[in-house]
Amino acid sequence: MNVLFPALRDAPSAPALRFGDRALSYRQLAAVAGPLADRIGGASRVALWATPTLEAAVGAVAALLAGVPAVPVNPKIGESELAHIVADSAPSLVLAAPDAVLPDALAALPRVAVVADAPPEGAQPPPFPAEPGDEAPALIVYTSGTTGPPKGVVLPRRAIARTLDALADAWRWTSGDVLVHGLPLFHVHGLILGILGPLRRGGSVHHLGRFTTEAVARELSADGTMLFGVPTMYHRLATEAERDPALAKALARARLLVSGSAALPLTVQERIAAAAGRRVIERYGMTETLMNTSVRADGPDAAGTVGVPLPGVSVRLVDEAGRVVEASDGETVGEIQVHGPNLFTAYLNRPDATAAAFDGEWFRTGDMALRDTTGNYRIVGRKATDLIKSGGYKIGAGEIENALLAHPGVAEAAVTGAPDEDLGERIVAWIVAETGPDAGPPPTAEQLADHVASQLAPHKRPRTIHFLDALPRNDMGKILKRALRA
């Protein structure tokens, strides 16, 4: 049996969680999460109202201590999606702050209030129950549902422990680290990596509540050593750091800057490096697999890639015929398949979908990538939305997006394919032009097409270019390409 939070059982006075001006040490966290774990022990499943608050973090810890599977719920969720999740996961109760206003589908459930106020000095945690086995379900995290109703991904305790330990190896993550982030807590990045990760290491997390560049500068200028973010956050940090020496200095102080949940444009990488002298490292994972690869903190620069497989994780590329791609030439594209202790158990109530997701023991990620001569993987896009077959070529949308973002007149870019009688598919670009005081006149469609052709190859030139005020994105900053096509 793998104890998820050894430091919590030791209950030291070291800091554990901080949200704004509210904080709990490990001893205090044990004193509030322990009784809550006793209250919910024996429940079949609990819904967690996953607001970016101390209460949500305490609720998640209590559920894990109790061995009760928790279903994190996005507080911005729509009514129909919430109804599906509640019906599908059938939680027996909901964990939420005492003053939280819940939507009807959750308000109808028995409610257990999560009180996260610091207990009196000297309060002792109760004896913790024995933790269940490694294969016991820990969390059920629902996918985004881009191809149908969201599916509940059953994550066992084993996957959480092994992923966090592998990241500790890759990032040299220790109890001395203070993680700073402002990510939502209803998904893998913000909750598992951003809250459970520090607690497993015995370190601490400072959650910003809401991301701002000012808050990042404040925390990294104090005792923050690591920053987790998504590309939209790093884009804002790059823009601000170029004109704010204090922010640039704060970023330079961080031991590790990590980006995930979507590809980080090379232009943003380079701007952060120029302003702060610090590169952002990328990692690659998904709900079903947790983390698969990462650029190592102690390894060579691998900007533009998601690094190498994490310890214990096997990664391979497979072509359309199901053959394993042996080439490490930086050119041959294949679908990423993954095998290892980081994998989920099943899609809840969906044995058909679970079976379809595997090629033997290998999970089909649906992500397309290539592998370079040093073993680093570079994601080129999703198989369903980002692999464009045009004029006999297989083209990854990601490399065209990076080329477009390298143009000084482009602030944001997305690339999709559209049916074409002659080419099969034609390349379509969706552009948000740079504005701001230093921006020049917006580029024309012809200028951007020529720019791509000069940077890459003529057959990767966009044939259609649309200019937009903004790109549609989800809560994690991922571009919603299906919405662009619609």
Buried (B, 14 or more C-beta within 10 A) or exposed (E): EBBBBEBBBEBBEBBBBBBBEBBBBBBBBBBBBBBBBBBBBEBEBBBBBBBBBBBBBBBBBBBBBBBBBBBBBBBEBEEEBBBBBBEBBBBBBBBBBEEBEBBEBBEEBEBBBBEBEBBEEEBEBEEBEEBBEBEBBBBBBBBBEBEEBBBBBBBBBBBBBBBBBBBBBBBEBEEEBBBBBBBBBBBBBBBBBBBBBBBBBBBBBBBBBEBBBEBBBBBBBEBBBBBBBBBBBBBBBBBBBBEBEEBBBBBBBBBBBBBBBBBBBBBBBBBBBEBBEBBBBBBBBBBBBBBBBBBBBEBEEBBBBBBBBBEBBEBBBBEEEEEEBEEBEEEBBBBBBBBBBBBBBBBBBBEEEBEEBEBEEBBBBBBBBBBBEEBBBBBBBBBEBBBBEBBEBBBBBBBBBBBBBBBEBBBBBBBBBBEBEEBBBBBBBBBBBBEEEEEEEBBEBEEBBBBBBEBBEEEBBBBBBEBEEEBBBEBBBBBBBEEBEE
